[in-house]
């Protein structure tokens, strides 16, 4: 009986670590824009130096765009911009996607909390039974 409960608690620990690993994969964040262009030798994008207008709002990149535009590799979302000199793309963050990632994170953390609470309850019961068994053995010896 004890071995079965200990096995269940080990499985719960392993599943928790696996879920945390999966969570890290689900909630990967792109580096902030300030970290993307850190080299001063690179030319500055036109939207930082010229006036621009947004032709297409922030949308998810298609499979074709992911292979064609390097901007799609950073966040998976791209915004089409018309500068004075040319038309360009820039990487952007989707508010809806960020909110979805946040709620996924919250949900996983809630589930991890519940799993650990259940583990604590079962472990406490096991320890209480062991202590009770020791006390009964000591009383039986007297």
Residue pairs with C-beta under 8 A, 6 or more apart in sequence:
2 126
2 129
2 130
5 122
5 126
6 126
8 122
9 119
9 122
9 123
12 115
12 118
12 119
13 119
15 115
16 112
16 115
16 116
19 108
19 111
19 112
19 115
20 108
20 112
22 108
23 104
23 105
23 108
26 101
26 104
26 105
26 108
27 101
27 104
27 105
29 101
30 74
30 75
30 91
30 93
31 74
33 91
36 74
36 91
37 44
37 45
45 88
45 90
46 52
46 81
46 83
46 84
46 85
46 86
46 88
47 81
47 83
47 88
47 90
50 83
50 84
50 85
51 83
51 84
52 81
52 82
52 83
52 84
53 81
53 82
54 79
54 80
54 81
54 82
55 80
55 81
55 82
55 87
56 79
56 80
57 79
58 77
58 78
58 79
58 92
58 93
58 94
59 77
59 78
59 79
60 76
60 77
60 94
60 97
61 69
61 72
61 76
61 77
61 78
65 72
65 78
66 72
66 73
66 76
69 78
69 89
71 78
71 89
71 90
71 91
72 78
72 89
72 91
74 91
75 91
75 92
75 93
75 94
76 97
77 91
77 92
77 93
77 94
77 97
78 89
78 90
78 91
78 92
79 89
79 90
79 91
79 92
80 87
80 88
80 89
81 87
81 88
81 89
81 90
